[in-house]
Amino acid sequence: MTFNRTNITISPGMLIFLQYRTEQLIWYGVMATSCIVGTTGSIFLTGAILSTRHSRRGIGILMVNLLIMVTLQCGVAFPFLIQSYPGVPLSIADDPNFCRRAHFLYNALLPSIDYADLMIGINRCVAVCFPHHYPAWVRPRALYGMVTFSWVTWLFFAVVPQLPGQAVMRSLEPWYSCGVVYGAAWSVTFSTGGIALPVALLFALYLTVFLVVLMRKTVLRRRIAPAEDSQLQRTMQRRFRSTLVFFAVFVCYACCMTPAPLVAPLFPTLYFRYPFMRQVLRGLMTVGTASIPVLYMMLNTQYRRQLLCCWKCREKSSPPEVMSTVGRSRGSRGRTTSNAGVIGQRNVSG
């Protein structure tokens, strides 16, 4: 629409923005705040984990992998997507290349974050339910294999929709935001293999952990010496408490993230017909992703301490359980070797 008196051209997207100015400003504020908080929190928490030798192995490697993906999603993908909403000239959102790049960053990271979280769930399940096998799962080869698998899923979900006939990139009226219309086959693949499958597997893994802990007094398959019992109980309690933290963060993220990627490909008519619902679902997904590092820092005492130590530029010492095990290894090597075989504390991080 052109106003002849002032010679100003206003895009339809700008008209929508002017019509719903208050609602749009609130939405922009929530999205911008979530992106800033999620990016900053992920960077600080990653630095805190990498600042200590004890955390740079085991579950710490998988945590850093997840936080890198969250940083990319909140710091690059979500701001890239916001540019296609009201207030931006229509020519930008209507550019197929712009929408294609937005999809490459945004939609492909959704399933990869789920699979990175799934790797953490597998690690916690083995640590609590199968402690004798835990050292094998935290060896560098196993950890880097898990990290590689999560990035392979990102590559798969990023490249396949770019092939001819798999997806159509277009701007969605009336907001003129970038949208992706999948074919029938890829819609099922993305919804089931990319979203529903990892979420269902994570629920199954955490349910297994809770059932094992409830059914057994200690999660062991062989009898141990009485002197080792107290050390083993402390280790298993620490692992179970960390599992509770990971489960709480996963539930919060799944509740915020799952609706949008499931509704969009399975019910495209419903998703495209109601723009306000589309904005609410995308905003909820942004808040859920940004809450991952925040919840980890709020619920995990060790991460908070490491963050404070990183802020003070000094390294935190190893946990008391690990220090006591190392100390005994100098005096009684044979007994400590037995303890390390039972609880997996000598060479790996719980």
Phi, psi and omega in degrees: 000134184240132175261116187292329185293321183253352180058042179250130178259124182245127180286158175303326178297321178293324177297318177297320179297317180292329181287324180241055187298311184297313181298319181292321178295321177298316181296316178299319180297317179296315180296315181295317179297318179296318180296317180294313181295315181296316180293313181296314180298319180294319180294314180295317181291323176298316178297323179293320180292318182284351184279346182241141179296324182295328183270349182275031178205168178064229183295337180297323179296317180292325177295317179298320178300315178296317182292328175297318178294320178296321178298317178295321182291313183281328185269339184235306189291310181296314175299325177298321181288325182298331183298339184269009182263178184308148183097348177256140180306142184299329183298331179287309182291334183275356179282118181300326180294322177298312180295326179293319177293321178298318178294319181303324180273322193272297186293328181289332180283339180300304179292329181292325175295321177298317181287328174295321175293326177296322177298322176294319178298320177297317179300315181291324179295316179292320182298323183269318187272329183227067185296333180292331181266357185297320179303327179290333182274350179246015171289153182306321181297317180292318181295314181291333173295319177296317179296317179297320180298319180295324178282334174294322176297322177298316180297321181295310183286348176270324187272317186301316178296343178282347180289153181299135175086355182272325183206151178241123179267129178204162177274142186257120176283155000271358184276344181058046174262158182291135178223157180236123177255110182275156168287168184299315183294315182288331176299316178293319180296315181293316184290318183275304183286329183268330185241301188293318184297307180296325179294317179295319178295322178295316176300319179295320180295313180292325175297321177298317179300313182294321179294319179295317180294323179288326184277334184239146179287316171226142185273079179222154181249002175217162183281145181237163181291149180301325181295334180273350188295315183294319178296319180294318179297318178297319180296314182292324177294320179295318179294321180291323178296319177294326177295322177298321178296313180297323179292318180297318179294320180297317181297316179297315181293319181295321180294327181274327188270324191295320187302311186297308181291345176272320182288320186299308182280332183275328180231067185296325180297315178295320184290321183276340184282329185246096184294327179295320177297323179296319179291320180297317181294319179291322176295320178297321179295322178294317178297318180297319179292319180292337181283347184300302179293328180295315180293323177299318180288328181284323188264344184248116182293322182297319179294322178295318179295318179295325178294319178294319179294322177294323179294327179272002176062040173218151188272137178280142179285168181291157179299155182302323182298317181290320180296319180294323179294318179295322180296320181289334184295335180284332182268320182224088187294322183294317181291320180294325177298322177294317179298319182294327178292333183278314189250352176065041184256346189284318185245354185231165178260135178283000000 
